[in-house]
């Protein structure tokens, strides 16, 4: 069974810790990963809106 998802080891600049202690991935990481996970990420470069379930960027 093939898994098309890339598994990347986070590097410097790929994420930061929020004041609450959560890991927040940056646009840099999302672009390296190469696809949108449709989770409504704060720094999504693909323009996905979780509330509308639509993409605003092309």
N, C-alpha and C positions, 0 to 999 in steps of 0.2 A: 504494500500500500504506500503510495507516494504522498508526502506531505509538502504542499507547495509553499508553505509559510517559511520565511527565513527566521532562523534563531540566531540572534546577534548578542554577543557579549557587550554590555554597555561600556563605553569608553568615556573619557573626560569630555564634558560638554554635551553628553547625550541626555542627561537628566539633572535635576536638582531636587533637594528635599524641601518640601513646603514647611511652613511653620508648624503644621500639625504632624509632621514627620513622614508624610507620604512621598514616594518617588514620583516626580512629575517629568515625563519625557519631553524633550525639546523638539522643535521642528527638525533640527539636524538628525535626531534619531529616527523620527518618522520617515524622513526622506531616504535614509539609509535602508530602512526596513522595506520600503518600496510599495506599501499598500495601506489602505485605511482599514482600521479594525472596527469602525463604526461604533465606538464607545463614547464619542463626544469629547475627545481629548482637548485639553486647554490649548495646545499648540498645534492642532491638526493643520497641516499644509494642504490638505485635500478639500477643505471647505465643508466637511460633513456637519450637519446640524442634527443632533440627536432628537430634538423636540419635533422637527418636521420630517425627519428621516430622509432628508434630501441633501444634495451637494450644491454649494453655491459657487465654488470655483471650478474651472474646467481644466 
